Amino acid sequence: MQRRWGFRVLGSLQVVDDGRVVELRSAKQRVLLAALLMKANAPVSTYELMEHLWGEEPSGAARATLQTYVMRLRQSLDDLADRKLVRTWPTGYSIHVDDDQLDLLTFQRLRAEARRAPDLETEARLLGEAAALWRGPALDQVSSLRMEQTDVQRLNEQRWEVLERRNDAELQLGRHDQVVDELRSLVAEHPLRERFWYQLMLALHRTGQQAQALDVYRRASEVLADELGIDPNAELRALHMEVLAGSSAPVAVQAGPSWLPPAVGDFSGRADEVARLTAGLRSGGTWTITGPGGVGKTSLAVHCAHAVRDAFPDGQLYLNLRGGEQKPVEPAAALDRLLRGLGVSGGAIPSTVDDRVDLYRDLLSDRRVLVVLDNAVNEAQVRPLLPGTTAGAALVTSRAALAGLEAAHVVPLDVLPPSDALALLRAAVGEARCAAEPAAAQEIVTYCGNLPLALRVAAARLVARPHWQLAKLAARLSDERRRFDELSLGDLDVRASLAMSYDGLDESHRIAFRLLSLVDTPDFPAWVASPLLGLDPDDAEDHVEALVDARLVDYAGRDALGQVRYRLHDLLRAFGREAATEDPAVALRPLFEQWLDLAMRADAELPHQGVRLDPVALEPFDLGDAAEWFDAEWQNVHAVINQAAALGLGDLAAELAIRSMAFCDLRARFDDWEQINCQGLSCAPADRRPMLFQQRGILRARMHDYAAASENFQAAQEGFAAAGDVWGEAYAWYGMGWMHEWSGRSAEARSAHREAMTRFAASANRHGEIEVLCSLGAIERRAGGLSAASEYLQRARLIAREMGDEQSELMATLELGRLHQFTGELELSVSLLRSSLAAAQELGDPDLAANVRLFLADTLVRSGSAAAAEEQLEQAWEFFEAHDDRQGRIWVWRLRSGMAHSADEALRLASLALESARGMGSPPEFGRSLRVFGNALERAGRAREAREQWRLAEETLTAAGFQAEVEELRMATS
């Protein structure tokens, strides 16, 4: 039965097994586990994990080392076999736990339930349970600078927010004496959190301890003055006056203007932002909420303003500055409205803006007033309207960043997380209705792009049409051409909201936005705008940044190459396409050609096996490491191939697919390779189809489908021959020879390789000659011609060194290592194979590295180093499992069968290898598995059955031409 682990991050990192804390001694393993637990049940990218482990500049070997750490973590958690706990994803790894297995998930659940609590008693209980989960600072003793600056700070802030809310609830319930002791500890531990001072002072005051309450105020004043140079906030000062007056009644709420719009009844989500804003507003100062149109800035501002009304008894002013409209409110008009709200008669309002500002701030100097300024256009509009005093607070919303607003605390707002977006829809439409059609509800959220305004419109349409099924609206939203028509109801109009930002641009920026919206890539670097607009890169970047300022394009972070990347929200992309008048095929061709040029230059620097493109004159690749560039741009390159094909630009799509093959091979992206190769073949010009067939053959060979690979190589050979392409035809013959080798047809393999060698020589392709020599060396090794094999391989290695061809030298060195294993020179074999492994890792080729580990493990077993062999097998198995590599798994099972500690285990592993090899279509693999199965039977005391398996193995390997292995079998079983 699988073990059920528990994990604790609210304090020191702990792993719990059946109530017992299990120590993880490795510091890096603790960092890895903590990073996965911070995003439990969701993939964490390889890049993010490497940054947690090694900072912003991990070494070139970091990816391979990360794989090792993951394997060891699985080993520590007894998860190597099942992999149900730590899972591998194309982009990284994840850990999967239930709520009750991770204290963080329990904490988050309790926080959420407390917000929805039906009464104060329940809220206090839930918050108390959440606070009790903490054992100290979050992730204590986990050494990761990135985690300390992000996750740890965020979690600790949530802890104090929960304690503040719990204390407020307890105080409202009259339990003043029960919280005094803990509050004394809290103010000692966090002397700059004024809310804790206020709560302690209030608890002492309500229990009749007036002198102690006054002493608390004195100490709070001293700390704030010494540490921050400020006076206590208005809340503390008011309570101080109450204590001095000797009153035990609640602080009096004076009558004042209350202009806040009605509270949002179905407000949901934004828990972190709400906590930060409500705590911040109570402390005073200026707070700004910034973000694109429709993201919910006003709803959040109004919700938070209502939540802190009690802290501003002198009034709450609200003003819509109309920043998204043609005529925003001028500061003079805004001040006139605010002054009237503060009781100034029209005749007493000064005529100049400066005089109005002076009067406005004088009136607010001793008042605890909250000023909410909604839809601000820029800093100049806002500055005159700020209170300018610590007694009150200001909350500003704007699409602009307002980065120049002095001393303002900025809360950036993006679209809702998926879970919060779904919660908003449920709250508005009804739990029962969404529960009846969960898939349709999720589709509506997706089509709305998690944008609150769009979700509210969609919900309003459903509320207005109770007879509609959710699936009906989802189907109507699925049509991008009419999506904005569906997202309009009354004065709620998503198109109009987005148009405000678009209409405020000049024409060149509107063109830039429309063209960027036509591109299907998930994100993009700034240079993309250069070929689209015909501008130099600096001007193109300025255009993109202008769109960021207008909240039409989002900043998406930096990639591994250090490039800033941008993205468009799905609804903004749809809006841009609706506004576009440009022909996509014409407009995007220059961009696609630029991407192809970069891909061709990057591809020229990558290792190739099985086919190299006829060299063409190219500018050097100047964007860093070619493989890392492909890593950063891969999602975009893949999207461009698909979009180019859809737009009828088949020549570009096919060529980009061809130039991406080496990267897919290097990174073992076999699913992506399959997709782009099919796409390329569907639209390629006739003269490029043979190359795509050749690459498809290599893909099929990597997947060990030798029959299909042979068919593809045959199609490529015929196409190259018809076109008179000797270079390409040589590779096709080499591919066919390669498949004959693996299918156990040695004579046919030699013949095909001779055909390839003739053509490689005729086309002056020495790289191809090396590949054939390596294959001939492998054939002779298997056939027992060890001297001939050595001659072929030494020749291949010499040519590779003369040419400076590191990849070809690697292949020759690898085959020499395997040869020396057969000749019994195990120490030399291990040395050569370790050298090959290092080279494969340096090239960033995980597929090749995993296979070299197999050969190295085999040699280590033969030399008596079982522990070292197992270490290699563990890392190889990681790759084979992640990529569903059947042949790799068969090799591991066979080797582990020979290393097994018991006869039963040896027989189990040998059986797995034999059954998997039986239907593989590779006689050599089947023959080797028969031999190992016979070995396991002999060990189990079933000698007669063992001899029968050895006999079948000998027949199979003899027919395949693997005479050296036949002789080895005979010697071992005689």
N, C-alpha and C positions, 0 to 999 in steps of 0.2 A: 504494500500500500504506500502511496506517495506521502512523504512527510509534509506536514502543514506548518510552515515557518511563520514566525511573527517578526515584525520589524518596528523599531522605534527610532524616530528622528527628532522628537520634541525633547531635546536634551542631548546627551551623548548618543552616538549611533550605536544601536544594539541589535543583534540578531538573536532571536529566541527560538529554541527548539524544545517543545513540551515543557515550557516553564523555565527552562535553563538557558542562561545567556551564553551564547557561543562567541568566542573571541575571534575576530578577523585580525591576524597579526600584521598583514601587509597594509601599509598606509595608502598605497595606490588602490588596493582592492576596496578599502573603505570609501575612498573618493568615488570610485566607479559605482559602487552600490548606492551611495548617497545621491549621486546624479540621477540614477535610474529611478530611485524612490521619489525624488522630487517631482517626477512626471510619471508616476505610477500608472500603468495600463495604457501608456501612449509611447510611441517610438521616440527615442532621443537620438539625434543625428550623430554620426561618427565624428564630425567636426566639433560639435558641442562637447562630446565626451573627451576628445583630445584636448580641448581648451581647458576643461575642468582639471585634467590630469597634468598637463604640461604648460599651461598658459597660452598666450596668443601666438607663439612661434614654436609649435611642436617640431621635432626632428623628422627627417624623412622616413625613419623606421617606426614612427609613432603608430601608424595604422596597424602594422603587423604586431607590435607590442600590445596594442589595445586588444587585438584578437586573443592574445595569450592571456591577458588579464580576465577577459570574459570567460575563457575556458576554465581558468582557475577559480573564478567566482562560482561558475556552475558546479565545479568539483566540490567546493566548500559547501554548497547548498544541495548536494546530492541530486543535481539536475542535469548531469551529463547525458544520461540516456533519454529521459522523457522530454526535456526542454520545454516543459509547460510553464516554468517559472520565468526564466530568462530566455527571451525569444529573439531571433535574428530577423531583421527587416532589410530590404534593399538599401535603405539609407542609414541604418544604425541598429540599435538594440532597444529592448523594452523589458520591464519586469511586470508581471501580472499577479496582482494580489486582490483579495476581497477587502471590504472596508474594515472588518475586524482583525485583519492581519497587519495593518499599518496604522499607527496612532495618528498620523497626519490625516488620513482619510476619515477616521473617526472624528477628529477635531473639526474638519471642514463640514462634516455632516451635522454635528452638534451646533456649529455656528449658524448654518443655514436654517436648522429647525428652530433655533432661538429667535431668528428674525420673524418667523411665521407663527410664533407661539400665540395661543389664544388669550393668555393672561400673563400678568407680571410674575406670578408665582412660578409658572412653567418656564418662562424665560430665564428667571434667576437660576432655577435648577439646572437647565440645559447649559447655561453659560458656566455654572460652577463645575459641571462635569467636564466641559471642554478645558477649563483652566487647570483642572486636576490632572490632566494628561501630561502636563509639562513637568520635566525633571531638572531643568536648567536651560541655558541658552541652546537654541536649535543647532543641531549638528556639531555639538561641542567636540573638539579634538579631531575634526575632519579638516585636513589641510588642503584647502583649495581657495585661492584668492577670488576666482570668479564666483564661487558659491557664497563666499563671505559677503561679496558686494551685491549679490542679487537675492538668492533664496534665503540665506540666513537673515539678512536685514528684513526682508518681507515677512518671514515667519515670525520673527521676534516682535515686529510691529503689530501683527495680528494677535499675538499673545497679549500685549498690553491693551489693545483695543477691546479684547474680550473681557479682560479684568476690569477695565473702566466701565463697560456696559453692565457687567455683573454687579459691581459696586453700586452703580446708579440704581439698579433694580432692588438690591438689598436695602439701600437707604430709603427708597420710596415705600418699601414694605415695612419700614420702621425698625429694622434690625441694626440699629446704629452701633450698639455695643459689640455685635458679632464681627464687624469688619475693622474695628479700630486697630487691633494688633497687626493684622496683615497690611493695613494701610501705612502703619509706621514703618514696616519693612520696605514697602514699595517706595515711599518717598526717600528713604535712605539709599535704595538701590538706583532710583531714577529721579534725582533731585530736579531735573529740568522739565519734567512732565507736570505742568501746572494743574492738570485735572486730578492727579493723585493728591496734591496739596489741598485742593478744594474739597475733595471727598473726605480727607482726614479731618480737616477743619470743621466741615459740616457735621460729621459723625460726633466729634467731641462737643460741638455746640448743642446738638440735639439731645445729648446725654447729660447736659447741664454742666459740662466742664469748660466754662467760658475762659478761664485763665489759660488752660492748656490750648484752647482753640486760638487765642490771641498769640500765644507763643509760637504756634505753627505758622501763623501769618508772618510773624517777625522773621522766623528762620527762612521761610519761602522768599521773602523780600530780599534778605541778605544774599541768598544763593543766586537768585536771578540777577541781582545787581552785580555781584562779583563775577559770575560766569558769562553773562550775556549783556550786561550793561542796560537792562530794561527794568521797568516796574512790573508788579503783578498785573495780570490782565483784569479786565472789567469785572469778570465773574468773581474773582477772588476779592477785589476791592469792595464789591457790593456786599459780599458775605461778611467782610471785615466790619463794615458799617453796621450791619445787622447785629453782629456779636457785641460791638461797642454799645449799641442801643439796648442790649440786654433782652432782645426779643427772641422768642423761640418759634415765632411764626415764620412761614416761608417768606422768601424775599418778595417784596411787593412788586407787582408788574404794573408799571405806569402806562397810562393810555398813550398811544402813539400811532402814527400811520402804519397800516398793514396793507401794502399794495400787492402782495404776492398773488400770483395766479392760483387757481385751485390746485390742491395737491393731486399728483398723478395716482389714481386709485389702483391701477394694476402695475405699478412700477416694480420691476424685478431685475435681478442681476446687479452688476457694477458694485459688488460688495466691497472690494478693496478701495475703489475710488470714493464710495460713500463714507467709508471709515476714515480715510485720509482727509476728505473735505470737511466732514462734520467736526472732527477733532481739531483741524486747522482753523476753521472759522471761529470756533469757541476761543481759540488763542489769539484771534485778531489777525490783522494784516490783509494783504490783497491776494486773492486766489483766482487763477484763470483756468477755464476749461476750454481747450482748443481741439479742433477736429473738423473733418469735412461735413458738408451738409447732410442732414438726415441721420447723423450718428447718435443723436440723443443728448446734445449738450444742454438744451433748455430743460428737458425733462429731468436730467440729473441735477441741474442747478436749482430748480424749483423744489425737487424732492429734498435736497440737502438743506435748502433755506427753511422749509417747514420743520425739518428735524431739529434745527437749532433756534427756533423762535424764542424758546424760553431764555436763551442767553442774550437776547437783544430786546429787552422790555421797552426801550424807547422808540421802537418802530422798525419796520422792515420796508424799505423802499425798493420798488422794482421799476425798471425802465427798459423798454425795447428800443435799442438804438438803430434798428433797421439797417444793419450793415450790409445785408445782401440785396437791398433795394436800390432803385435809381437815385433816390435822394435820402441818404442817411441823415439821422438827427444831428444837427449842429450842436456843439457844446453850449452855445448861448441858450438855445431852446431847451436843451436838456436841463441846464441849471435853473432856468425859469420854472420848469415843472417840479424839480426837486425842492427848490426853495418854497414854493407854494405848499408842497406836501409837508414841509417842516413848520408851517404856520405863518410864513411871511406873506403879507398882503401884496397884491399886485403893484400898488403904488410905491411900496418900500423896496422893491427889487431894483438893484442898480442897473445902469444901462450898459456898462462895459463888462466883458467876460472876466477880466481880472478882478474887478470889484465883486462880481457875483461869486467867484471862486473864494475870495477872502471871507465874504459873509457866510457862504455855505460851510466852509471849514470851521469858522468860529462857532456856528450853531451846533456843529457835531463834536466840538472839542471835548465836551464832558458827557456826551450822550452815547449810550450803548445802542447803536443803530447798525443794522445790516443793509448794505446797498447792493442790490443785484442789478448788474448792467448786462443785458442780454443782446446778442447779435452785434457786438462791437465791430467796427470796420478796421480800426488801427489804433496805435498807441496815442496819437494826437487827439483822437476823439475821447479817449478814456481818461487821460491824465487829469484834466480839470474836474472830473467827477468823482475822484477818489477822496475818501474822508480825510486822509492825512493825519490820522490820530490812532493810537493803540486802543482807544476805548471801543471803537467800532470795527467793522470788517467790511470788505468788498468782495463780491463774487462776480467775475466777468466771464462771459462766453464769447467766443469768436472763431470764425473759420481761419483767421490769420494766426500766426504763431505768437504774436505780441511779445517777441523776444526782447524788445527794447523797453519793456515796461519795468521800471526799476523796482527791485525788491519783491517782485511778484513770485508766488509759488505756482508753478505750471503743472496742470494735470492734463496730459494729452489723452484724447479719447479716440479709440478705434471702434470698428464694428464689434458687436457682442461675440463672446465665445459661443460656440455652437449650443452648449447646454443652456446658457442664459437666453439665447435667442429662442430656443424651443420653449423655455419656461415663460417667456413673454407671450408667445402665441397661446400657450395653454391658459395663462391667466386671463387673456382677453377673450378667447373663444370658449373656454370651458374645458376642464379636465376630461370629462366624459366624451366629449366630441372628438378630442385629439386622441384619446386612448382607443377609440373605435377605429381610427384610421392612422396608426402611428407612422406608416411609411409615407402617406400623403402629407402628414404634418411635417415630416422631415424634409420632403421635397419642397414644400412651400418655404421653409426656412432657407433652404439652399438657393432657391430661385430669388429670394429676397436678399441674398448675400449677407445674411445676419445683420442687415442695416435696420436699426430700430424704426425709422420712419416707414420704410417699406413694409415691415412686419405689422405696424399699426394699421396701415392702409389695408393690407391683406386681411387682417383680423376684422377690421370694420366692415369689409365687404361680406365676410362670412357671418358676422353678427346680423347684418342687414338682410341676409338671405339664409335664414335657418333651414330652408329646404335643400340648400346646396350640400352635397358631399364635399369633403375637403379635396378629394381626388379631382373634382371638377375644376376647382380653382387652380390646383397644381398643374393640370393639363393646359389650362389657358395661360398660365405663367411660363410654361415650357417653351412657348413660341416667342423667341427673342424679339421678333418684329412687332408684337403687340403687347409686350410685357409692361411697358409704361402706361399703356391704356388701361390695363388691369389694375395698376398701382395708382389709381386716382379715384378719389371719392370726396365730394364736397370740397372743403378747403385743404384737404390733405392730398398733396400731389407730388410724387417723387420726382417726376420729370421737371416740374417747375422749380423744385428745390435745387436740383443739380444744375439747371439752366442759369441760376443766379451766379454761380461761380464761373460758368462757361462764358456767359454774356459779358462779364467784367474783364475778359481778356482782350488784348489787341489781336489783329487778324493773324499775325505770324504765330502767335501762341495758340490760337484756336486751331490753325492748321496742324501744328505740332501735336496737339492733343488728339485731333481726329486721326492722324496717321498712326500715332502710337496705339490708339484703340483698335486699329485694324490688325495689329500683330497678335498672334495667338500664344506667344510665349508667356509663361507664368510670371517672370520678372525680366529685367533687362538692365545692362549697364548704360551709362549716359551716351556712349559713342553710337548707340543704335540710332539716335536722332540725327547723326551726321549724314549718312547716306539717304535717310528718309527726306531730309530737308535740303540737302545739298549745301550744308554749312560745314565750316571747319569744326573740329572736336570741341574747342573751347566755347564757341558760340552755341553749338548744339547742347552742351552741358548747361549753359545759361538758360536755354529754353526749357530744359527739363526741370531745372531748379525753380523756374518761374511757375511751372505747373504744380510743383510741390507746395510753393507758397500759396497758390490758389486752392489747395486741397483737392486737386484733381488727380494728382499722382502721389503715391506714398513712398516714403523711404523704407527700404526693405532690409537694410543692413549691409555688411561687407562680405564678399566671398573670400575663398581661400587665397586668392591672388591679391587681395586688398582693394579690389574694385568696389565702389559704392554701387548698390543695386536698387532698382526702383520697381514698383508694381502698380497696376491699376485694379481698383476694386471691380468686381464683376458687373455691378450695375453701372458704374462709370464707363466701363468698356462698352457695354450695350448702348449707353447714351451717346458715346462718341461715334459708334458705328451708325446709329440712327441719324446723327448730324452729318455724317461724312457724305461728300459728293464725289470723292475720288474713286477711280477704278482700282480695287485692291491689287489685282495682278500687275498693273502698271506701276502703282505707287510703291509696292513692296519689293519689286524685282531688284532695285539697287541694294536694298538691305540684304536680301537673300544672297546676292552675289558677293557682298562683303563677308557674310558669314561663311560662305563657301571658300573664299580666299583664305580666311583665317584657318578654317578646318584643313585645307590642303597643306598649308604651311606647318600646322601642328602635326598633321599625319605624317609628314615627311621625316619628323624627328622621332616617331614611335617605332618600336620593334615590330617587324612583320614576319610571319611564318606561313608558308604555304602559298603565298603570293605577294609580290611587290609590284607596285605600279611603275610603269615605264617612266623614268625620271623626266620632269619638265623643269624649266627655269622658274624658280620661285624666289621671292624676297625672303630673307631669313625670318624665322618666327621670333618676335621680339616682345612677347607678352609673358615671359617667364617659362616655367616648366610646361612642356606641351601636354603631358598627361594631366597635370593639375588644371590647365586651362580647360581641357575637355571635361574634367570633373565639375568645374564651376559652371560651364556652359551647357552641360549635357541635356538638361531638361529643355533648354531653348533650342539646341540643335535638333533634338528629336521632334519638337513641335514644329520647327521650320520645315523639316522633311515632309511631315504630314500636311502642313498648310500649303506648301509649294505644290504638292501633288494635287490637292483639292482645287487649287486655282489654275490648274492647267500648265504649270511650270515644271513639267515632268523632267526636263533636262537637268534643272537645278536640283530637284528632289533626288533623282537617281545618283547624280554625282556626289551629293552630300552624303547619301547613304554609303556609297563606295568609300568615301574618304573618312567615314566613321567606323569602318569595320575593325581596323587595328586597335582602336581604343576599346571597342566592345570586347575584343579578344583579350586584350591586356587586362581589363578589369573584370573579365568573366561575366559580362552583362549579356547573357545568352538570350533572355527573353526580349530585351530591347533589340538585339541584333536580329532576331527572327522577325520582329515587327518592321524594322526599317528595311530589311532585305526584301520582304514581301512587298512593301510599299514601293521600293525602287523598281522591282521587276514589273509592277503593275503599270508603270508609266515611263520606263526607260526607253531612250532611243535604241534602235537595233544594234548600233555599234557598242553599246555599253552593257547589253544583256549578258554576253559571255563572262564579263568580269563579275557580275552579280551572281551568276551561276557558280563560278569558281569560289567566291566567298561563301556562298550557301553550302557548297561541299565541305569547306573547312568547318563551318558551324555544325553541320551534321556529324562530321568526324569528332568534334569536341563533345558532342552529345552521345557519341559511340553508336550512332546509327549508320553503320558502314555501308549497308546496301543503298540507302538513300544518298549517302555521300558519293558513292561510285556513280550513281545516275547523274548527279549534279556535275561532277567532274567530266563525265562523258559529254554532257550537253555543252559545257564550257569549251572542251577540246574541239568539238565540231564547229562551234561558233568562231573560235579564234582561228581555226584552220581556214574557214570560209573567208575570213577577213584578211588572211595573210599575216596574222599577228604571231610571229614566231616566239616572241617573248612570252606572251600569254599562253600559247599552246604548250610551251615547255612546262609551265606551272601546272597546267591541266594534266599532262602526262605524269608529272611528279605526284599530284594528288591521287591519281588512279593507282600508281605504284604504292603509295602510302596505304591505300585501302586494301590492296592485295596483301600487303604485309600483315595488317591487323586481322584480315580474314583467313590467314593461314595459307596463302597461296604464294609461296616464296618464289617459284619460277616465274610466275606472271609479274610479281613485284620487280624482280631483276630486269625483266624485259621492258616494263614501263619506265623504270628509272633510266635505262640506257637511252630510250627515246627522249626522255627529258634532258639527259646530259648532252645529247647531240644538239638539241635546240638551245640549251643554255649557252653552250660554247659558240653557236652560230650567232646568238644575239648579244654576246659579250657580257653575260650576266653571271659574274663570279659568285654573287650571293646565292643564286640558285644552284650553282655547282656544289657549293658547300653543303646545302641542304641535302642534295642527292648523295654526296659522299657520306654524310652522317647516317642516312637511311641504309645505304649499302653496308656500312660498318655494322649497323644493328642487325641486318639480315645475316651477315656472315657470323656475327657473334652467336645468334640463335642457332645457326646451322652447324656450329662447331668450328668454323674456319677462323680461329682466333687470331692467327698471324695476319690473314688478309684483312680482318676487321680492324686490327691495330693500324695497318698501313693506311686504310681509308680514313680513319679518324685522325691520325696524326697529320695527314695531308690536309684534311679539312681545317684542323686547328691552326696549322701554319698559314694557310691562305687567309683565314679570318684575322689572324694577328697582323699579317702584312697589310690588309685592307683597313684595319682598325674597326672591324665589325664586331662589336661586343656581344650582340645577341647570337651571331653565328658561332663565335668562340665559346659562348656559354653552352650551346647545343653540343658542340664537339667535345667539350670538357665533360659534360654530363654523360655522353655515350662512352667516353673513355673510363669514367668512374664505374659505369655498369660493366664494362668489359673486364676491368681489373677485379671486380667481384667474382666473375666467372673463373679468372685465372688464379684465384685464391690470394691475391695481393690486397688483403682487406684494409690494411692501414693506408695504402695509397688510394684505394677506392674511397674510403671515408674522407680523405683529404680533398680529393677531386669533387666529391658530391657536396661537401660543405662549401667549397668554393662556388659550385653551381648554385647552391641555395642562396648564398649571399648575393650573387649576381641577379638571380630572379627577384629577390626582394628589392634590390637597388633599382631594377627596372619597373618595380611596382606591378608585377605579374603574379597575382595570387593563385591562379590556376596552375601555372608552371611550378611555383614554389611548393604547392601542396603535393604535386606529383614527385618532385625531387625529394620531399620528405619521406615519401614511401620508399624510394630506392635507398635512401640513406638509412631508414629504419631497418630495411632488409639486411643491409650490410652490417649494421650494428648488432642485429640479432645473431648473425653468423659469427661475429667476433666476440660474442659473449657479453655484450653491453645492453642487456635487456631494459634496464631503467632508462638509459639514454634513448633507446629505440621507442619506448612507450611515450616519452616526451614529444618525439617527432610525430608519432601516430595521433596523439591527442590534437595537435595543431592541424594536421592534415584532415582529420575527421571533421573539425569545425567547418572547413571549407566545403567538403563533400556533402555534408548535411545541408548546409545553407544553399547549395546549388543543385541539390538532388542528383549528384554525380554517382551513378550506379557502379561504374567501373572502379572508382576510387573506394567506395564502400567495400566492394568485393576484396580488393587488395588488403584493406585494413582488417577485415574479418579473417582473411587467410593468415596474415602475419600474427594477429592476436591469438588465433587458434594454436599456432606453434608455441606461443609464449604462455598459454593458459596454465594456471596453477592446478587445475583438476582435469581429469579425463572427460568428465561430463561437460565442462565449459568448453574444452577444445572441440568436442564433437558438436556442440550447439553452434559455435561460431563457424566451423567448417561446413555445416549443413546450410547455414545462411548464405555463405559464399557460393556453394554449389547450386542452390536453387536459384539464386539471382543470376548466376552465369549461364544457367541452362538455356534461358530464352534470350540471351543477349546477341546471338549471331556472331560470336567471336570464338572460333575453335581454340585458339591459344588460351584465352581466359578460362574456358570450360575445362581444358586439359589440366591447367595449373590447379584449378579448384578440385578436380578429381583426385589429383595427387595429395593435396592437403587433407581431403576427406579420408583418403586411405590412411594417412598418417594418424589421424584422430581415431579411426577405427582400431588400428593396431594398439594404440595407447590404451584403448578401452578393453583390450583383451579379445578383440574380434579379428584375429589374424587372417582367417580365410576370406572374410568380406573385404579386408584391407587389400589383400593381393588382387582381388577382382577389380577394385577401384584403380589400383596402380596399373593393371593391365590395360584398362580402358584409357587411362591417362596417357600411357605410352603410345597407344594407337593414335589417339587424337593429336598429340604433339608431333609424332612422326609425320602424319599426313599434312600437318601445318608447316613442316620444314624446320621445326625447332629442335634440331638434333642435339645441340649442346644440352638442352634441358632434359632430353631423353636420356643421354648418357649420365647426367647427374642423378636422375631418377633411378636408373639401373644400379649405380654405385651405392646409392643410399638404401636400396631395398633388397640388395642381393644377400 
